[in-house]
Amino acid sequence: MSDNIYKVVEVVGSSSESSDDAVAKAIAEASKRLRKLRWFKVTETRGHLEDGKIAHWQVSVKVGFHMDGDE
């Protein structure tokens, strides 16, 4: 197994549908700008309430991407 070096960035995704959808949107947008994405970690989940119901989700996601090699 070779040694790996990763860079980590934090992105925030939002969705009116679900927290999972907010995560997927954050990763999809990060993948447009970064190459070799390898992992993610949800670090915070927030939401907005209207009339006692969840109206909007917002998640902070750390995304790791591989910095060297051809993998």
C-alpha positions in Angstrom: 0.0 0.0 0.0 1.4 3.4 -1.0 1.5 6.5 1.2 -1.2 9.0 0.4 -1.4 12.8 1.0 -4.7 14.5 1.1 -5.9 18.1 1.2 -9.1 18.9 3.0 -11.6 21.6 2.2 -14.9 22.5 3.8 -18.0 23.2 1.8 -21.6 24.0 2.8 -24.6 22.5 1.0 -28.2 23.4 1.4 -31.5 21.8 0.4 -35.2 22.2 1.1 -35.6 18.4 0.5 -33.3 16.7 3.1 -29.9 16.7 4.8 -28.8 13.9 2.5 -29.7 16.0 -0.5 -27.7 19.0 1.0 -24.7 16.7 1.3 -25.0 15.4 -2.2 -25.3 18.9 -3.6 -22.2 20.1 -1.7 -20.1 17.1 -3.0 -21.4 17.5 -6.5 -20.4 21.2 -6.5 -17.0 20.4 -5.0 -16.4 17.7 -7.7 -16.8 20.4 -10.4 -13.8 22.3 -9.0 -11.6 19.6 -7.4 -10.2 16.4 -8.8 -9.5 13.1 -7.1 -12.1 13.4 -4.3 -11.7 10.5 -2.0 -13.9 11.0 1.2 -16.2 13.3 3.0 -17.2 13.9 6.6 -20.4 15.8 7.7 -19.2 18.2 10.4 -22.4 20.1 11.1 -26.1 19.9 10.3 -28.4 22.9 10.7 -31.9 23.7 9.6 -34.4 26.5 9.3 -37.9 26.1 10.7 -41.2 27.6 9.5 -44.4 27.1 11.4 -42.8 24.3 13.5 -41.7 22.3 10.4 -38.3 21.9 8.7 -38.2 24.3 5.8 -34.5 24.1 4.8 -31.4 22.0 5.6 -27.8 23.2 5.6 -24.8 21.0 6.2 -21.0 21.6 6.5 -19.0 18.9 4.8 -15.2 18.3 4.9 -14.1 16.8 1.6 -10.7 15.1 1.2 -8.9 14.9 -2.1 -5.8 13.1 -3.2 -2.9 15.4 -3.9 -0.4 13.3 -5.8 -0.1 10.2 -8.0 -2.4 9.1 -10.8 -5.1 7.4 -8.8 
